[in-house]
Structures are given as C-alpha cells and as structure tokens.
Amino acid sequence: MPEALRALADWALAQPEIWRAVATCDVENRASARVMEKAGMRCEGVLRRRTIHPNLRPEPRDCRLYARVKDD
C-alpha cells in the first residue's frame, strides 16, 4: 500500500498546478499513519474533531493530517 500511495503522490506532485498532496487518518489508526509515513508523507498536525466515523461514534473524531509538498 505505501508503494501505491507514493506513486499517486509522485504523479500528483509532477503536475505543474499541484503543490501539495494531503491525506488524513483517525488519530488511533496507526496502520494508516504508518502507510503515509512509508510513502514519504509527514505529519503536519492533528485536526481536532474533524471527521465523523459512524461505525465508531456519532461525534467527530480527531484526525492526523499528513502531506508531501513539491520541492522548491
């Protein structure tokens, strides 16, 4: 999975009009966070009460924001 995410981010960042590739995951989802890290994305912070996961609870949950940016 990290290879697929890296390939997608590489393709997106090769487009002249795209400067950032971003992804989020629930703060408790370490497996998804690790995939993003292996794909070269960096954690930029936590988005508080960002996403509702109806299968977990009805209130919004915190999510980690990961990104890769185009080199200058």
N, C-alpha and C positions, 0 to 999 in steps of 0.2 A: 503494500500500500504506500509506503513512503516514496517508492520509485514513481508511482503514478502521480502522486501529489507534486513531487519535484518536477516531473515532465510538464504537468499542467501549469505550474508557476513559471517554469522556464519559458514556455510558449507565450503565456500572458505578458511577461516582462519583456519579451522580444518585440511586442507590438509598440510602435512609437508613441501611441497615446496613453499607454498604461504605465503607471509609475509604481503602483503598489498591488501586491497580491495578498489578500487577507483571508483568515479563517477563524472560526470560534469553536470552542467546545465547553461543555459544562466543567466547572472547576473540579468536580470529583471524577471526571473521565480521564484518568491518567493514560490509558491506552491511546486515545485520540491525541492527547497532548504530545505523547512520545512520537507518534507518526509525524506530526507537524514539525517537531524538533529535528527528527531524522531527515526531513525534507528540506532542511535549511531555514525554516521559519523561526523567528524569535518572538518570545512572549513580550508583548508590549504593555500588558497590564490586565486588570480584571474589570469587566463591565458589570457593575452591580445591578442585580435584579433585571437582567437583560432578556431572558428567554423563558417562555413557559413550556415545560415538558409535561403534557397531560398525563403521561404514564407514570410520572414521579410525584407530582403535586400540582395543584391548581395555581399556585403563586409563581411569579417569575423567579428564576434562579440566576445566580452569578455565573458568568462565562469568562473564560480566558480569551484574550484577543492575541492572535499570532499574525505576523506579517513578514513578507520579504519585500524589499524595495529595490528599485533599479539603481545600479551603481552610477555615481556621477561621473 
